[in-house]
Amino acid sequence: MNAKTVALSREEILEKANALIHEHDDYFAGISASEVEQKGELLIFRGDYFLDENGLPTTKSTAVFNIFKALTLALSEKYHLAD
């Protein structure tokens, strides 16, 4: 992986991600990152997207997307998943 980033376990990256979520301007109760995967040099985060009963996005879905995108940008430049 990238020599400029530090290798961390899934659990360590999710711990850092969930700490950052609480600091984000769009944070609301109940949001968390529950999964992370490595796609090239990017860390991709997943969790509940708060879809409605028809599986369509809600206003909370937009906030979750924005937060997960911010996590990808912030954490991918510092860390990568350890094999």
Helices and strands as residue ranges (DSSP letters): E 6-8, H 10-23, E 35-39, E 42-46, H 59-76, E 79-81
